[in-house]
Amino acid sequence: MNTINNVKSFFLFERKVCDLLRIEQCHFATYVNQNRGYALLLRNWIKESHQKGDTANEVAQTIKRSKLLVDNINFL
């Protein structure tokens, strides 16, 4: 049961990050599934940030300051 709660908690956290980035979470999921490598690293980093206790806002701000092409995710 704890694993289900952890997955749900991460899903909600990732959704908040996506909302802050103005990205549809389903587009991000598609991006991860289609592009693997870098996209999967980004998802894993978001997950690690969640586990460390970072806020969704902190994560979104870090991504916005990075050189990521977040706009590309919107067009999948």
Residue pairs with C-beta under 8 A, 6 or more apart in sequence:
9 50
10 47
10 50
13 46
13 50
13 56
14 25
14 28
14 43
14 46
14 47
14 50
15 25
16 56
17 46
17 56
17 59
17 60
17 63
18 24
18 25
18 28
19 25
20 56
20 57
20 60
21 60
21 63
21 64
21 70
22 74
23 70
23 73
23 74
24 74
27 73
27 74
27 76
28 43
28 73
30 76
31 39
31 72
31 73
31 76
32 39
32 40
32 42
32 43
34 76
42 63
42 68
46 59
49 58
49 59
50 59
63 70
64 70
